[in-house]
Amino acid sequence: MNHIDNVAIVPAIDREGWLRFITHAETFKATVDHLIEQIASLPPGEELTSDEAISTYQQQAVDLGLDVRRMLVRIKEAQDEISRSLKHAITKINDIVAKIRDPLEAGQVTIKARIAEYIDVLHLHQIIRKEPLYTETTVRGTSGGKVQLRTVWVWQVEDEKLVPDVWWQLNEQAISAAVKGGIRHIPGIHIYEKTESAFYSGGSDEDTSRIGSRVPRKGIGRGGFGSGNEGQAQSAIEKVEKPSKK
């Protein structure tokens, strides 16, 4: 059995499941539009001048956030339902295509390398013969089509310690790990607290009662220097610094 024969085992799309998904999508769109309107009506915090107004709008925001969370769950469930009926078919299609396509793509890489080698050797021969260098930018195929030739600049690192600071990028993952691990000071970086909200649609009082509250401030004695994790913290800092130029 060849690759194309495998198409016979790809299952048909579940028509009823697809129609259910379309119906859900139309209903969801109307609900989502209504939620978006409610979100847009929430005033910015700086416009609220009384504790009563703050409390009222915070409760509205919490309730609205939970409604949005529940809606996201419903959308995901509908998406999963139709995806399950398509997943096996898509997997088989991708597998068939990959087996046909991958050798060709690998071969194309080899072809490009060979063309570059041929041009380099031709230039060498022309230099030896003191002839003008071959400068054609287009080579036409004998059966139609063409190949564009161009020279591009590329790079690779030879010595990290010699690379100027301007070309180094911050390691955001290492910085986040350092801050989570208790680091509260990294030169050139502002580390601060920010309130975040997490919505849970399960109805647990414990899950939702702290929404909108401040995150407790963590000082040096709770995960910072002097808490016993200096080595781990310092290791995290070192990950975000460029190599020392010695």
Secondary structure in CASP SS format (residue, H / E / C, confidence):
PFRMAT SS
TARGET T0000
AUTHOR 0000-0000-0000
METHOD secondary structure of the structure
MODEL  1
M C 1.00
N C 1.00
H C 1.00
I H 1.00
D H 1.00
N H 1.00
V H 1.00
A H 1.00
I H 1.00
V C 1.00
P C 1.00
A C 1.00
I C 1.00
D C 1.00
R H 1.00
E H 1.00
G H 1.00
W H 1.00
L H 1.00
R H 1.00
F H 1.00
I H 1.00
T H 1.00
H H 1.00
A H 1.00
E H 1.00
T H 1.00
F H 1.00
K H 1.00
A H 1.00
T H 1.00
V H 1.00
D H 1.00
H H 1.00
L H 1.00
I H 1.00
E H 1.00
Q H 1.00
I H 1.00
A H 1.00
S C 1.00
L C 1.00
P C 1.00
P C 1.00
G H 1.00
E H 1.00
E H 1.00
L C 1.00
T C 1.00
S C 1.00
D H 1.00
E H 1.00
A H 1.00
I H 1.00
S H 1.00
T H 1.00
Y H 1.00
Q H 1.00
Q H 1.00
Q H 1.00
A H 1.00
V H 1.00
D H 1.00
L H 1.00
G H 1.00
L H 1.00
D H 1.00
V H 1.00
R H 1.00
R H 1.00
M H 1.00
L H 1.00
V H 1.00
R H 1.00
I H 1.00
K H 1.00
E H 1.00
A H 1.00
Q H 1.00
D H 1.00
E H 1.00
I H 1.00
S H 1.00
R H 1.00
S H 1.00
L H 1.00
K H 1.00
H H 1.00
A H 1.00
I H 1.00
T H 1.00
K H 1.00
I H 1.00
N H 1.00
D H 1.00
I H 1.00
V H 1.00
A H 1.00
K H 1.00
I H 1.00
R H 1.00
D H 1.00
P H 1.00
L H 1.00
E H 1.00
A H 1.00
G H 1.00
Q H 1.00
V H 1.00
T H 1.00
I H 1.00
K H 1.00
A H 1.00
R H 1.00
I H 1.00
A H 1.00
E H 1.00
Y H 1.00
I H 1.00
D H 1.00
V H 1.00
L H 1.00
H H 1.00
L H 1.00
H H 1.00
Q H 1.00
I H 1.00
I H 1.00
R C 1.00
K C 1.00
E C 1.00
P C 1.00
L C 1.00
Y C 1.00
T C 1.00
E C 1.00
T C 1.00
T E 1.00
V E 1.00
R E 1.00
G C 1.00
T C 1.00
S C 1.00
G C 1.00
G C 1.00
K E 1.00
V E 1.00
Q E 1.00
L C 1.00
R C 1.00
T C 1.00
V C 1.00
W C 1.00
V C 1.00
W C 1.00
Q C 1.00
V C 1.00
E C 1.00
D C 1.00
E H 1.00
K H 1.00
L H 1.00
V C 1.00
P C 1.00
D H 1.00
V H 1.00
W H 1.00
W C 1.00
Q C 1.00
L C 1.00
N C 1.00
E H 1.00
Q H 1.00
A H 1.00
I H 1.00
S H 1.00
A H 1.00
A H 1.00
V H 1.00
K H 1.00
G C 1.00
G C 1.00
I C 1.00
R C 1.00
H C 1.00
I E 1.00
P C 1.00
G C 1.00
I E 1.00
H C 1.00
I C 1.00
Y C 1.00
E C 1.00
K C 1.00
T C 1.00
E C 1.00
S C 1.00
A C 1.00
F C 1.00
Y C 1.00
S C 1.00
G C 1.00
G C 1.00
S C 1.00
D H 1.00
E H 1.00
D H 1.00
T H 1.00
S C 1.00
R C 1.00
I C 1.00
G C 1.00
S C 1.00
R C 1.00
V C 1.00
P C 1.00
R C 1.00
K C 1.00
G C 1.00
I C 1.00
G C 1.00
R C 1.00
G C 1.00
G C 1.00
F C 1.00
G C 1.00
S C 1.00
G C 1.00
N C 1.00
E H 1.00
G H 1.00
Q H 1.00
A H 1.00
Q H 1.00
S H 1.00
A H 1.00
I H 1.00
E H 1.00
K H 1.00
V C 1.00
E C 1.00
K C 1.00
P C 1.00
S C 1.00
K C 1.00
K C 1.00
END
